[in-house]
């Protein structure tokens, strides 16, 4: 953990890239979870209504 903070202070580009990677992963998981819930729940609801 100290090494990561040390690199962030030395290289601001590393910090920016790490932030971008974190945000991209969060967005990816958020969209994936929403899509999965949308697909599964919509299919189940349609089956129930039929």
Phi, psi and omega in degrees: 000319179296321180298320181295314179297320179300314179296322180297320180290323181286313186244100180297332179296323178298318179297316180296316180296320179297318179297316180298319180295318179298312182295322181294320178295317180297315179297318181299311181295321180298313181293319181297316180296318180296317180296316181297314179297317180300313183295308186294312184291323179294317180295318180295319180296317180298319179296321181293319182291325179290000000 
